[in-house]
Amino acid sequence: MSRGELEVLAILFGDQASGLSLLKLKFEERRESKTPSCKMRRHRCVIDTESSESGSDSDSDTAMRCISCREEYVPRDAGTCKECYVEAGETEEELKREIDDLKAKISFLRLSSSLDHGSNSKSFTDVVLIASDNAAASPPIPAHKAVLVSRSPVFKAMLENEMEESRSGTIKITDVSYDTLRTFVYYLYTAEACLDEQMACDLLVMSEKYQVKHLKSYCEKFLVTKLNLDNSLMTYAFAHQHNAKHVLDAALSQITENMDKVTKREEYIELVEKDPRLIVEIYEAYLSKQVNTAAGRTSTSKTG
């Protein structure tokens, strides 16, 4: 288990003091890795003795120096060290996001660690999964019913009722490759996967089919990082088909920001023919964005 997971475990399961100490240490490490000059979460402004000794008697001229980022301020601005404040806020938000992700991961992996997926536990498995697109080239993948049931409502219904899979101990999945199924099962045990764009798409489809929400979110986040002008249209169509809202919104934003270029692409012409409904949605979003932009400019000009 990673250090980050241990930090959240300490907080979630009662060791509050230890957990907070670990998070504080992590914050300090993150702070030191930042490139801006500010090195402290909380600024402290003191009278700059060098400036005071220069002979100025005016309070308005007395310099206050932040011992964190070394910037100087007049007294009325002391306590508003923006570099310190902004950087601390950004770091805190980043840590909050990491903690939320780790909490979700821990919740997903709450089943006893004694069921770790590995060669040492194969003798205790009670179900196998087979990728039936090429059964001869796809060896059975051993697993534990308890893990499958705890991760997926679909597997739960399948294995807790008197269905064929429950009686035979074999689950055949006909529309997936062996590599995808193996990665899927591995994720159910570890909440980790080595992804490329194709694997992320394949796993997203599986996660939707078997209602593994944590995996779907994991794949969506990865696909968003791979978005660009070249793949935005196809990614949008894929996300629409599989109800991947996070990817859908990101792809739509990419498209509407580059509408003049997108409409000239071959993929756009193909999408017009295959699914004109999506083109209508894209144009609706584009026009809405244009209206909002125009309204914002009008408001700015009036206040100016």
Contacts in CASP RR format, 6 or more apart in sequence:
PFRMAT RR
TARGET T0000
AUTHOR 0000-0000-0000
METHOD contacts of the structure
MODEL  1
MSRGELEVLAILFGDQASGLSLLKLKFEERRESKTPSCKMRRHRCVIDTE
SSESGSDSDSDTAMRCISCREEYVPRDAGTCKECYVEAGETEEELKREID
DLKAKISFLRLSSSLDHGSNSKSFTDVVLIASDNAAASPPIPAHKAVLVS
RSPVFKAMLENEMEESRSGTIKITDVSYDTLRTFVYYLYTAEACLDEQMA
CDLLVMSEKYQVKHLKSYCEKFLVTKLNLDNSLMTYAFAHQHNAKHVLDA
ALSQITENMDKVTKREEYIELVEKDPRLIVEIYEAYLSKQVNTAAGRTST
SKTG
1 9 0 8 1.000
3 22 0 8 1.000
3 26 0 8 1.000
4 22 0 8 1.000
4 26 0 8 1.000
4 98 0 8 1.000
4 102 0 8 1.000
5 102 0 8 1.000
5 105 0 8 1.000
5 106 0 8 1.000
6 22 0 8 1.000
7 19 0 8 1.000
7 22 0 8 1.000
7 23 0 8 1.000
7 26 0 8 1.000
7 99 0 8 1.000
7 102 0 8 1.000
8 99 0 8 1.000
8 102 0 8 1.000
8 103 0 8 1.000
8 106 0 8 1.000
9 106 0 8 1.000
10 16 0 8 1.000
10 18 0 8 1.000
10 19 0 8 1.000
10 22 0 8 1.000
11 19 0 8 1.000
11 20 0 8 1.000
11 23 0 8 1.000
12 103 0 8 1.000
12 106 0 8 1.000
23 95 0 8 1.000
23 99 0 8 1.000
26 95 0 8 1.000
27 41 0 8 1.000
27 91 0 8 1.000
27 95 0 8 1.000
30 91 0 8 1.000
30 94 0 8 1.000
30 95 0 8 1.000
31 39 0 8 1.000
31 40 0 8 1.000
31 41 0 8 1.000
31 91 0 8 1.000
32 39 0 8 1.000
34 87 0 8 1.000
34 91 0 8 1.000
36 69 0 8 1.000
36 83 0 8 1.000
36 87 0 8 1.000
37 69 0 8 1.000
37 70 0 8 1.000
37 83 0 8 1.000
38 68 0 8 1.000
38 69 0 8 1.000
38 81 0 8 1.000
38 83 0 8 1.000
38 84 0 8 1.000
38 87 0 8 1.000
39 68 0 8 1.000
39 69 0 8 1.000
40 68 0 8 1.000
40 69 0 8 1.000
40 84 0 8 1.000
41 84 0 8 1.000
41 88 0 8 1.000
41 91 0 8 1.000
41 92 0 8 1.000
42 68 0 8 1.000
42 84 0 8 1.000
42 88 0 8 1.000
43 66 0 8 1.000
43 67 0 8 1.000
43 68 0 8 1.000
43 69 0 8 1.000
43 79 0 8 1.000
43 81 0 8 1.000
43 84 0 8 1.000
43 85 0 8 1.000
44 66 0 8 1.000
44 67 0 8 1.000
44 68 0 8 1.000
45 64 0 8 1.000
45 65 0 8 1.000
45 66 0 8 1.000
45 67 0 8 1.000
45 73 0 8 1.000
45 78 0 8 1.000
45 79 0 8 1.000
45 81 0 8 1.000
46 64 0 8 1.000
46 65 0 8 1.000
46 67 0 8 1.000
47 62 0 8 1.000
47 63 0 8 1.000
47 64 0 8 1.000
47 65 0 8 1.000
48 62 0 8 1.000
48 63 0 8 1.000
48 64 0 8 1.000
48 65 0 8 1.000
48 72 0 8 1.000
51 62 0 8 1.000
51 63 0 8 1.000
51 65 0 8 1.000
51 72 0 8 1.000
52 62 0 8 1.000
52 63 0 8 1.000
56 62 0 8 1.000
59 75 0 8 1.000
60 74 0 8 1.000
60 75 0 8 1.000
60 76 0 8 1.000
61 74 0 8 1.000
62 74 0 8 1.000
62 75 0 8 1.000
63 72 0 8 1.000
63 73 0 8 1.000
63 74 0 8 1.000
64 72 0 8 1.000
64 73 0 8 1.000
64 74 0 8 1.000
64 75 0 8 1.000
64 77 0 8 1.000
64 78 0 8 1.000
65 71 0 8 1.000
65 72 0 8 1.000
65 73 0 8 1.000
66 72 0 8 1.000
66 73 0 8 1.000
66 81 0 8 1.000
66 83 0 8 1.000
66 84 0 8 1.000
68 81 0 8 1.000
68 84 0 8 1.000
69 81 0 8 1.000
69 83 0 8 1.000
69 84 0 8 1.000
71 81 0 8 1.000
71 83 0 8 1.000
73 79 0 8 1.000
73 80 0 8 1.000
73 81 0 8 1.000
104 214 0 8 1.000
104 217 0 8 1.000
105 191 0 8 1.000
105 214 0 8 1.000
108 151 0 8 1.000
108 191 0 8 1.000
108 214 0 8 1.000
109 190 0 8 1.000
109 191 0 8 1.000
110 150 0 8 1.000
111 146 0 8 1.000
111 147 0 8 1.000
111 150 0 8 1.000
115 121 0 8 1.000
115 144 0 8 1.000
115 146 0 8 1.000
115 147 0 8 1.000
115 189 0 8 1.000
116 189 0 8 1.000
117 143 0 8 1.000
117 147 0 8 1.000
117 185 0 8 1.000
117 186 0 8 1.000
117 188 0 8 1.000
117 189 0 8 1.000
117 190 0 8 1.000
121 144 0 8 1.000
122 142 0 8 1.000
124 144 0 8 1.000
125 142 0 8 1.000
125 143 0 8 1.000
125 144 0 8 1.000
126 144 0 8 1.000
126 145 0 8 1.000
126 169 0 8 1.000
127 142 0 8 1.000
127 143 0 8 1.000
127 144 0 8 1.000
127 145 0 8 1.000
127 148 0 8 1.000
127 159 0 8 1.000
127 165 0 8 1.000
127 169 0 8 1.000
127 170 0 8 1.000
127 171 0 8 1.000
128 140 0 8 1.000
128 141 0 8 1.000
128 142 0 8 1.000
128 143 0 8 1.000
128 169 0 8 1.000
128 170 0 8 1.000
128 171 0 8 1.000
129 140 0 8 1.000
129 141 0 8 1.000
129 143 0 8 1.000
129 170 0 8 1.000
129 171 0 8 1.000
129 172 0 8 1.000
129 173 0 8 1.000
129 181 0 8 1.000
129 185 0 8 1.000
130 138 0 8 1.000
130 140 0 8 1.000
130 141 0 8 1.000
130 170 0 8 1.000
130 171 0 8 1.000
130 172 0 8 1.000
130 173 0 8 1.000
131 138 0 8 1.000
131 141 0 8 1.000
131 173 0 8 1.000
131 176 0 8 1.000
131 177 0 8 1.000
131 178 0 8 1.000
131 180 0 8 1.000
131 181 0 8 1.000
132 138 0 8 1.000
132 172 0 8 1.000
132 173 0 8 1.000
132 174 0 8 1.000
133 174 0 8 1.000
133 175 0 8 1.000
133 176 0 8 1.000
133 177 0 8 1.000
133 178 0 8 1.000
134 177 0 8 1.000
134 178 0 8 1.000
135 172 0 8 1.000
137 178 0 8 1.000
138 178 0 8 1.000
138 181 0 8 1.000
139 178 0 8 1.000
140 170 0 8 1.000
141 181 0 8 1.000
141 182 0 8 1.000
141 185 0 8 1.000
143 185 0 8 1.000
143 188 0 8 1.000
145 159 0 8 1.000
147 188 0 8 1.000
147 189 0 8 1.000
148 155 0 8 1.000
148 156 0 8 1.000
148 159 0 8 1.000
148 171 0 8 1.000
148 188 0 8 1.000
149 155 0 8 1.000
149 156 0 8 1.000
149 159 0 8 1.000
149 160 0 8 1.000
150 156 0 8 1.000
151 188 0 8 1.000
151 212 0 8 1.000
152 188 0 8 1.000
152 210 0 8 1.000
152 211 0 8 1.000
152 212 0 8 1.000
153 211 0 8 1.000
154 209 0 8 1.000
154 210 0 8 1.000
154 211 0 8 1.000
155 171 0 8 1.000
155 210 0 8 1.000
158 165 0 8 1.000
158 166 0 8 1.000
158 171 0 8 1.000
159 165 0 8 1.000
159 166 0 8 1.000
160 166 0 8 1.000
165 171 0 8 1.000
173 181 0 8 1.000
176 184 0 8 1.000
176 202 0 8 1.000
176 206 0 8 1.000
177 202 0 8 1.000
179 199 0 8 1.000
180 199 0 8 1.000
180 202 0 8 1.000
180 203 0 8 1.000
180 206 0 8 1.000
181 206 0 8 1.000
183 193 0 8 1.000
183 194 0 8 1.000
183 199 0 8 1.000
183 203 0 8 1.000
184 203 0 8 1.000
184 206 0 8 1.000
184 207 0 8 1.000
184 215 0 8 1.000
186 192 0 8 1.000
186 193 0 8 1.000
187 193 0 8 1.000
187 203 0 8 1.000
187 212 0 8 1.000
187 215 0 8 1.000
187 218 0 8 1.000
188 212 0 8 1.000
188 215 0 8 1.000
191 214 0 8 1.000
191 218 0 8 1.000
193 199 0 8 1.000
193 203 0 8 1.000
193 215 0 8 1.000
193 218 0 8 1.000
195 203 0 8 1.000
195 219 0 8 1.000
195 222 0 8 1.000
197 223 0 8 1.000
197 226 0 8 1.000
197 231 0 8 1.000
200 219 0 8 1.000
200 222 0 8 1.000
200 223 0 8 1.000
200 226 0 8 1.000
201 219 0 8 1.000
201 223 0 8 1.000
201 238 0 8 1.000
203 215 0 8 1.000
203 219 0 8 1.000
204 215 0 8 1.000
204 216 0 8 1.000
204 219 0 8 1.000
204 220 0 8 1.000
204 223 0 8 1.000
204 242 0 8 1.000
204 244 0 8 1.000
205 242 0 8 1.000
206 212 0 8 1.000
206 215 0 8 1.000
207 213 0 8 1.000
207 215 0 8 1.000
207 216 0 8 1.000
207 219 0 8 1.000
208 216 0 8 1.000
208 242 0 8 1.000
208 243 0 8 1.000
208 244 0 8 1.000
216 244 0 8 1.000
217 246 0 8 1.000
219 244 0 8 1.000
220 244 0 8 1.000
220 246 0 8 1.000
220 247 0 8 1.000
221 246 0 8 1.000
223 235 0 8 1.000
223 239 0 8 1.000
223 244 0 8 1.000
223 247 0 8 1.000
224 246 0 8 1.000
224 247 0 8 1.000
224 250 0 8 1.000
227 235 0 8 1.000
227 247 0 8 1.000
227 250 0 8 1.000
227 251 0 8 1.000
227 254 0 8 1.000
228 254 0 8 1.000
229 254 0 8 1.000
229 258 0 8 1.000
229 261 0 8 1.000
229 262 0 8 1.000
232 251 0 8 1.000
232 254 0 8 1.000
232 255 0 8 1.000
232 258 0 8 1.000
232 262 0 8 1.000
233 251 0 8 1.000
233 255 0 8 1.000
233 262 0 8 1.000
233 265 0 8 1.000
233 267 0 8 1.000
233 268 0 8 1.000
233 271 0 8 1.000
234 267 0 8 1.000
235 247 0 8 1.000
235 251 0 8 1.000
236 248 0 8 1.000
236 251 0 8 1.000
236 252 0 8 1.000
236 255 0 8 1.000
236 278 0 8 1.000
236 282 0 8 1.000
237 271 0 8 1.000
237 275 0 8 1.000
237 278 0 8 1.000
238 244 0 8 1.000
238 247 0 8 1.000
239 245 0 8 1.000
239 247 0 8 1.000
239 248 0 8 1.000
239 251 0 8 1.000
240 248 0 8 1.000
240 278 0 8 1.000
240 281 0 8 1.000
252 281 0 8 1.000
252 282 0 8 1.000
252 285 0 8 1.000
255 262 0 8 1.000
255 282 0 8 1.000
255 285 0 8 1.000
255 286 0 8 1.000
256 282 0 8 1.000
256 285 0 8 1.000
256 286 0 8 1.000
256 289 0 8 1.000
259 286 0 8 1.000
262 268 0 8 1.000
268 279 0 8 1.000
271 278 0 8 1.000
271 279 0 8 1.000
272 279 0 8 1.000
END
